[in-house]
Amino acid sequence: MKWFKEHKKAASIGLFLLVLVLIGCGVAFSGPGNGSDQKEQKASVTDTKKETAEEKKSSDAEVKKEDAVKEKVSEEKKETKEEAKKEEKTEKKDDTKKTGTASATATTKKEEAKPSSSKSSSSSSTKKTETKANNSSSSNSSKPQHTHTWVAQTKNVYHEATGHYENKWVEDSAAWDEDVYATKVICNCGAVFDSVEAWLQHTDEGCHQGYYVDDVKTGTVHHEATGHNEQKWVQDSAAWTETVITGYKCSGCGAKK
């Protein structure tokens, strides 16, 4: 009985020691596990801080890029205003069109230069915005200035012929010669006499041929031409058409000078 009690006491002590050993082992195993969990937590916290810092850097870079775009847009606005002033001095008639164009260009630039209300966290959206701004600034800077091409505007002026009036002889009938005839006594020998008595005397002189009476041309009467004087137009220079330049017009924009 005594031995049983001692043996029971020893067994209870052994169990107590076994329980202590098991508890110690559990503590030993749980210690390294908790340390690794803490290390993982610290690493996650560090990664979170790094991501936050990178996001701040990217946001700062976006703000700087947007500021650069705003500066470019302001410079382009100044250049546009200077060009508009120069064109107003030289072309008063085209002020309305050019002012409308300049305002439309300025509005487009303002809309392109407006920062987005919500900043995107992804770098792809930032690159797209920068590309659009760069394309718009390069297209505006490379736009050539308008050069006038002046074309002469003409009209035709008709000039009448010049001259004067002079007195001119107008012939009504031309000059002509009139033959004069007289009745004569003609001997067959060819002699012509004014009367029969003259022919008889001729026969007494020895010509015994007969005679006959006929009209013989005795002369010619000249008649001058007839006409009258009248006023006639004498041309000094012929009529002609003159081409006169009235001004100049730009074939591109329609400006006049």
C-alpha positions in Angstrom: 0.0 0.0 0.0 2.8 2.3 0.8 4.6 1.4 -2.4 1.5 2.2 -4.4 1.2 5.6 -2.9 4.8 6.4 -3.6 4.5 5.1 -7.1 1.3 7.2 -7.6 3.1 10.3 -6.3 6.0 9.8 -8.6 3.7 9.3 -11.5 1.9 12.6 -10.7 5.2 14.4 -10.5 6.2 12.9 -13.9 3.0 14.1 -15.4 3.5 17.6 -14.0 7.0 17.7 -15.5 5.7 16.4 -18.8 3.1 19.2 -18.9 5.7 21.8 -18.1 7.9 20.5 -21.0 5.0 20.5 -23.4 4.1 24.1 -22.4 7.8 25.2 -22.9 7.8 23.6 -26.3 4.6 25.4 -27.3 6.1 28.7 -26.2 9.3 28.0 -28.1 7.4 27.1 -31.3 5.0 30.1 -31.0 7.8 32.6 -30.5 9.4 32.3 -33.9 6.0 32.2 -35.7 5.0 35.5 -34.1 8.3 37.1 -35.1 7.8 36.2 -38.7 4.3 37.6 -38.7 5.7 40.9 -37.2 8.4 41.0 -39.9 5.8 40.5 -42.6 3.7 43.3 -41.1 6.7 45.6 -40.9 7.6 44.8 -44.6 4.0 45.5 -45.7 4.0 48.8 -43.8 7.3 49.7 -45.5 6.0 48.8 -48.9 2.9 50.9 -48.3 5.1 53.9 -47.4 7.2 53.4 -50.5 4.0 53.3 -52.7 2.7 56.4 -51.0 6.0 58.2 -51.7 6.0 57.1 -55.3 2.4 58.3 -55.7 3.4 61.7 -54.3 6.4 61.9 -56.7 4.2 61.0 -59.7 1.6 63.6 -58.6 4.3 66.2 -58.2 5.7 65.3 -61.7 2.2 65.7 -63.1 1.7 69.1 -61.5 5.1 70.2 -62.9 4.2 69.0 -66.4 0.8 70.7 -66.2 2.6 74.0 -65.1 4.9 73.6 -68.1 2.0 73.2 -70.5 0.3 76.3 -69.0 3.5 78.3 -69.5 3.6 77.2 -73.2 0.0 78.1 -73.7 0.5 81.5 -72.1 3.4 82.2 -74.5 1.4 81.1 -77.5 -1.4 83.4 -76.4 1.1 86.3 -76.2 2.4 85.5 -79.7 -1.2 85.3 -81.1 -2.1 88.7 -79.6 1.0 90.3 -81.1 0.2 88.8 -84.5 -3.4 90.0 -84.3 -2.2 93.6 -83.5 0.1 93.6 -86.5 -2.6 92.4 -88.8 -5.0 95.0 -87.4 -2.6 97.8 -88.4 -2.2 96.5 -92.0 -5.6 95.1 -92.7 -8.5 97.0 -91.1 -11.1 95.3 -93.2 -10.1 91.8 -92.0 -10.1 92.7 -88.2 -13.4 90.9 -87.6 -12.4 87.6 -89.3 -8.9 87.6 -87.7 -10.3 88.5 -84.2 -12.8 85.6 -84.5 -10.0 83.3 -85.6 -7.7 84.4 -82.8 -10.5 84.0 -80.2 -11.4 80.6 -81.5 -7.7 79.6 -81.3 -7.4 81.0 -77.8 -10.5 79.1 -76.7 -9.1 75.9 -78.1 -5.8 76.4 -76.4 -7.6 77.1 -73.1 -9.6 74.0 -73.3 -6.5 72.0 -74.1 -4.6 73.6 -71.2 -7.4 72.9 -68.6 -6.2 70.4 -66.0 -8.4 67.4 -65.5 -10.7 67.6 -62.4 -9.6 64.3 -61.1 -5.9 63.3 -61.3 -5.4 59.9 -62.7 -3.1 57.6 -60.8 -2.0 55.7 -63.8 1.0 56.9 -65.8 -0.7 56.0 -69.2 -3.4 58.7 -68.8 -0.7 61.3 -68.0 1.3 60.4 -71.1 -1.8 60.8 -73.3 -2.5 64.3 -71.8 1.2 65.3 -72.4 1.1 64.0 -76.0 -2.1 66.0 -76.8 -0.7 69.2 -75.3 2.6 68.8 -77.2 0.8 68.1 -80.5 -1.4 71.2 -80.1 1.5 73.5 -79.2 3.6 72.2 -82.1 0.7 72.6 -84.6 0.1 76.2 -83.4 3.8 77.1 -83.5 4.3 75.7 -87.0 1.3 77.5 -88.5 2.7 79.8 -91.3 1.8 83.5 -91.3 -0.4 84.7 -94.2 1.5 86.5 -97.0 -0.6 88.7 -99.3 -0.6 88.1 -103.0 -1.7 91.3 -104.6 -3.6 91.1 -107.9 -4.2 94.3 -109.8 -7.9 95.3 -110.3 -8.5 97.1 -113.6 -11.3 98.7 -115.7 -11.6 99.7 -119.3 -11.9 103.4 -120.2 -13.1 104.2 -123.8 -11.6 107.2 -125.5 -13.4 108.8 -128.4 -11.7 109.6 -131.7 -10.3 113.1 -132.0 -10.4 115.4 -135.0 -11.7 118.7 -136.5 -14.0 120.1 -139.2 -12.7 121.6 -142.4 -14.2 123.1 -145.6 -14.1 120.5 -148.3 -15.1 120.9 -152.0 -17.8 118.4 -152.9 -18.0 117.9 -156.7 -21.5 117.7 -158.2 -20.5 117.2 -161.8 -17.1 116.7 -163.5 -15.6 119.1 -166.0 -16.3 118.4 -169.7 -15.6 119.6 -173.2 -18.5 120.5 -175.6 -18.0 120.2 -179.4 -19.4 123.1 -181.4 -20.9 122.4 -184.9 -22.0 124.7 -187.7 -23.8 124.1 -191.1 -21.3 124.4 -193.9 -21.2 124.0 -197.7 -18.7 121.3 -198.5 -17.3 120.9 -201.9 -16.6 117.4 -203.2 -13.0 118.3 -203.3 -13.1 118.7 -199.6 -13.2 122.5 -199.3 -15.6 123.9 -196.7 -17.4 127.1 -197.2 -19.7 129.2 -195.1 -22.2 129.8 -197.9 -23.1 128.8 -201.4 -21.8 132.1 -202.7 -18.4 131.3 -201.4 -18.6 127.8 -203.1 -19.6 129.5 -206.4 -16.6 131.7 -206.3 -14.6 128.5 -205.7 -16.0 127.0 -208.9 -15.2 130.2 -210.8 -11.6 129.7 -209.8 -11.6 126.4 -211.7 -13.1 123.6 -209.5 -16.1 122.2 -211.3 -17.2 119.6 -208.7 -20.4 119.6 -206.9 -21.1 120.3 -203.2 -23.3 119.3 -200.3 -24.4 120.8 -197.0 -23.5 119.3 -193.6 -22.7 120.1 -190.0 -19.0 120.5 -189.4 -17.2 120.7 -186.1 -16.0 124.2 -185.7 -14.5 124.1 -182.1 -14.8 122.9 -178.5 -16.2 124.7 -175.4 -14.7 123.6 -172.1 -17.1 123.4 -169.1 -15.6 123.5 -165.6 -16.7 121.0 -162.9 -19.5 122.0 -160.7 -19.8 121.5 -156.9 -20.0 123.2 -153.5 -18.2 123.6 -150.2 -19.3 121.8 -147.0 -17.9 121.0 -143.5 -16.2 117.7 -143.4 -14.8 115.8 -140.3 -11.1 115.2 -140.4 -9.9 112.5 -137.9 -6.7 113.3 -136.0 -6.6 110.1 -133.8 -8.7 107.0 -133.8 -10.8 105.8 -130.9 -9.1 103.6 -128.4 -9.7 101.7 -125.1 -7.4 102.2 -122.1 -6.9 99.7 -119.2 -6.7 101.6 -115.9 -5.6 100.0 -112.6 -8.2 100.9 -109.9 -6.5 99.1 -107.0 -5.1 95.8 -105.7 -6.8 92.8 -104.0 -5.3 89.8 -102.2 -6.2 86.6 -103.9 -6.0 84.7 -100.6 -7.9 86.7 -98.0 -9.6 89.3 -100.2 -8.0 92.3 -98.6 -7.9 95.5 -100.7 -5.5 98.4 -101.0 
